[in-house]
């Protein structure tokens, strides 16, 4: 690494540390005062790591099990449900007065081999999916306030993806458009009528063909009384060029339907070198401005009530592995749990919001 680049990073981190000392309010404190949710995906096995636990409890009022509630983890055999890792995260949330979201009940990926290779008929799959949703949602009834019922059901053109649940062979709704999605929402609502139910999608954050299809689907669901309460916009930003105007407009039209919007998987990847360090010192500030802009795009609209990052420390981010080492450093804390410029930009965005008149979220 070039000496000048090292010095630039060092200066940025020193400035961040000084800011931390001069304004000690955490993300969580700012979020609580404004009655918004700031959260992160978390992993149960990391609850034994001191800095992980301390940072999670101090800075967030919302958490979501990252993988523990997905089919492969929670339903590893036909008659076996493994609730222990999910229960550990839910109990952590309860002890630290955090709200907990569930992710996710239906996805074409991350299904166990016994299910994907089982050669089940459509009727059998329908029964299995109904049982899975009922068992999992009922187990966490009253403990999780919201669920991602369906995850990533659409392709980049807004068409339904071919999947085990839709048409391979599906649950008996193949050829009937979004009927299988609707059915999953109805089953989840039966299992916990008080839970908020979300459709969660990637690459449909701004205005494009996918977000148009998503909007048309949820508008139809609302019109026909399907029990859907919100849309999750994942917001994995990989190019440092998000369309903030388009994101703002999309959130506005979704909340205009009477739906909540949660940003569910936010991270902002930077080009990195072989050691995982950003290649360009200026990218720290670009990343910070994106976090600030996304926070304002969401929380400036009353119906956008939560922002959640996909993890909170670069130490455990999925980005570097997924991009084969080309990108990384996407989160608010570095690998040593030191807050980055993005942390302070995000917190400043929260501070710019008006205070609420009611008590903080519990």
Long-range contacts (C-beta under 8 A, 24 or more apart in sequence): 1-273, 1-275, 1-277, 5-281, 8-281, 9-277, 9-278, 9-281, 9-284, 12-281, 12-284, 12-285, 12-341, 13-338, 13-340, 15-341, 16-338, 16-339, 16-340, 16-341, 16-343, 16-344, 17-338, 19-344, 20-339, 20-344, 25-347, 25-351, 26-58, 26-59, 26-347, 27-59, 27-60, 27-332, 27-343, 27-346, 27-347, 27-350, 28-58, 28-59, 28-60, 28-61, 30-347, 30-350, 30-351, 31-61, 31-350, 31-361, 32-61, 32-360, 32-361, 33-355, 33-356, 33-360, 34-299, 34-350, 34-353, 34-354, 34-355, 34-356, 35-356, 35-358, 35-360, 35-361, 36-299, 36-305, 36-306, 36-307, 36-350, 36-353, 36-361, 37-61, 37-62, 37-99, 37-262, 37-305, 37-306, 37-307, 37-308, 37-361, 38-62, 38-306, 38-307, 38-308, 38-350, 39-63, 39-64, 39-98, 39-99, 39-101, 39-306, 39-307, 39-308, 39-309, 40-64, 40-308, 40-309, 40-310, 40-311, 40-312, 41-65, 41-66, 41-103, 41-265, 41-308, 41-309, 41-310, 41-311, 42-66, 42-89, 42-92, 42-311, 43-67, 43-68, 43-316, 44-68, 44-85, 44-86, 44-88, 44-89, 45-85, 46-316, 47-88, 47-89, 47-92, 51-337, 52-313, 52-337, 53-92, 55-312, 55-313, 55-333, 55-337, 56-92, 56-96, 56-312, 57-92, 57-96, 57-98, 59-312, 60-98, 60-312, 61-97, 61-98, 61-99, 61-361, 62-98, 62-99, 62-100, 62-101, 62-306, 62-308, 63-89, 63-92, 63-93, 63-98, 63-99, 63-100, 63-101, 64-100, 64-101, 64-102, 64-103, 64-264, 64-308, 65-89, 65-90, 65-100, 65-102, 65-103, 66-103, 66-310, 66-311, 67-110, 69-102, 69-103, 69-104, 69-136, 70-103, 70-104, 70-107, 70-110, 71-107, 71-110, 71-111, 71-112, 71-115, 71-132, 72-110, 72-111, 72-112, 73-110, 74-136, 75-112, 75-115, 75-132, 75-136, 76-112, 76-114, 77-112, 77-114, 78-114, 81-135, 81-136, 81-139, 83-139, 86-140, 90-140, 90-143, 90-144, 94-143, 97-362, 99-145, 99-146, 99-361, 100-143, 100-144, 100-145, 101-144, 101-145, 101-146, 101-147, 101-148, 101-262, 101-264, 101-306, 101-308, 102-136, 102-137, 102-140, 102-144, 102-146, 102-147, 102-148, 102-195, 103-147, 103-148, 103-151, 103-200, 103-264, 104-147, 104-148, 104-149, 104-150, 104-151, 104-200, 105-132, 105-133, 105-136, 105-137, 105-147, 105-148, 105-149, 105-150, 105-184, 105-188, 106-133, 106-149, 106-150, 106-151, 106-153, 106-165, 106-181, 106-184, 107-150, 107-151, 107-152, 108-152, 108-153, 108-161, 108-162, 108-163, 108-164, 108-165, 108-166, 109-152, 111-164, 115-164, 116-164, 120-169, 121-169, 122-169, 122-170, 122-171, 122-172, 122-174, 123-172, 125-164, 125-165, 125-169, 125-170, 125-171, 125-172, 126-171, 126-172, 129-165, 129-171, 129-184, 129-187, 130-187, 133-184, 133-187, 133-188, 133-191, 134-187, 134-190, 134-191, 137-188, 137-191, 137-192, 137-195, 138-191, 138-192, 140-192, 141-191, 141-192, 141-194, 141-195, 142-192, 142-194, 144-192, 144-195, 145-195, 145-196, 146-195, 146-196, 146-197, 146-198, 146-229, 146-230, 146-262, 147-188, 147-192, 147-195, 147-196, 147-197, 147-198, 148-198, 148-199, 148-200, 148-232, 148-264, 149-181, 149-184, 149-185, 149-188, 149-197, 149-198, 149-199, 149-228, 150-181, 150-184, 150-185, 150-199, 150-200, 151-200, 151-201, 152-200, 152-201, 152-202, 153-178, 153-181, 153-199, 153-201, 154-201, 154-204, 154-210, 154-213, 154-214, 155-210, 156-203, 156-209, 156-210, 157-209, 157-210, 157-213, 158-204, 158-209, 158-210, 158-212, 158-213, 158-214, 159-213, 178-217, 178-220, 178-221, 181-217, 182-221, 182-226, 185-221, 185-226, 185-227, 185-228, 186-226, 186-227, 188-227, 189-227, 196-229, 196-230, 196-260, 197-227, 197-228, 197-229, 197-230, 198-228, 198-229, 198-230, 198-231, 198-232, 198-260, 198-262, 198-264, 199-228, 199-230, 199-231, 199-232, 200-231, 200-232, 200-234, 200-264, 201-231, 201-232, 201-233, 201-234, 202-234, 202-236, 202-265, 203-234, 204-233, 204-250, 205-233, 205-234, 205-235, 205-242, 205-243, 205-246, 205-247, 205-250, 206-242, 206-243, 206-246, 206-247, 206-249, 206-250, 207-243, 207-246, 207-249, 207-250, 208-246, 211-250, 215-250, 215-253, 215-254, 215-257, 218-254, 218-257, 218-259, 219-257, 222-257, 222-258, 222-259, 228-259, 229-259, 229-260, 230-259, 230-260, 230-261, 230-262, 231-259, 231-260, 231-261, 231-262, 232-261, 232-262, 232-263, 232-264, 232-265, 233-261, 233-262, 233-263, 233-264, 234-263, 234-264, 234-265, 234-266, 234-310, 235-263, 235-264, 235-265, 235-266, 235-267, 235-294, 236-265, 236-266, 236-267, 236-269, 236-310, 237-266, 237-267, 237-268, 237-269, 237-290, 237-294, 238-269, 238-319, 238-323, 238-327, 240-268, 240-270, 240-283, 240-286, 240-287, 240-290, 242-290, 242-293, 242-294, 244-293, 244-294, 244-297, 247-294, 247-297, 248-297, 248-300, 248-301, 251-297, 251-298, 251-301, 251-303, 251-304, 252-301, 254-303, 255-301, 255-302, 255-303, 255-304, 256-303, 258-303, 259-303, 260-303, 260-304, 260-305, 260-306, 261-298, 261-301, 261-303, 261-304, 261-305, 262-304, 262-305, 262-306, 262-307, 262-308, 263-294, 263-298, 263-304, 263-306, 263-307, 263-308, 264-306, 264-308, 265-308, 265-309, 265-310, 266-291, 266-294, 266-307, 266-308, 266-309, 266-310, 267-309, 267-310, 267-311, 267-317, 267-319, 267-330, 267-331, 268-330, 268-342, 269-319, 269-323, 269-327, 269-328, 269-329, 269-330, 270-327, 270-328, 270-329, 270-330, 271-326, 271-327, 272-320, 272-325, 272-326, 272-327, 272-328, 272-329, 274-325, 276-314, 276-320, 276-325, 276-328, 276-329, 276-335, 277-329, 278-329, 284-340, 284-341, 284-342, 285-341, 287-329, 287-330, 287-340, 287-341, 287-342, 288-340, 288-341, 288-342, 288-344, 288-345, 288-346, 289-345, 290-342, 291-332, 291-342, 291-345, 291-346, 291-349, 292-345, 292-346, 292-348, 292-349, 293-349, 295-346, 295-349, 295-350, 296-349, 296-352, 299-349, 299-350, 299-353, 300-353, 313-337
